[in-house]
Amino acid sequence: MTKPSESAVKLKEIMNHAISDLEITPSEYQQIMDHANADGHIDKEEETLLAQFHAMLNNGTIKRVRE
């Protein structure tokens, strides 16, 4: 098993912090997306994390809220 990229590890930390209350604000969402795109490349680990994140948004596990 290969070690996840440093950017994927950081992305996971940001996402976990942002969704700890099962709510996501527009600025938290933007921070996640900005970090994912910061290096100009979304690797497999980041792609998987983002897919899981969006699935949780789509199925209502995480609610979008206003700031």
Secondary structure by P-SEA (a helix, b strand, c coil): cccccaaaaaaaaaaaaaaccccccaaaaaaaaaaaaccccccaaaaaaaaaaaaaaaacccccccc
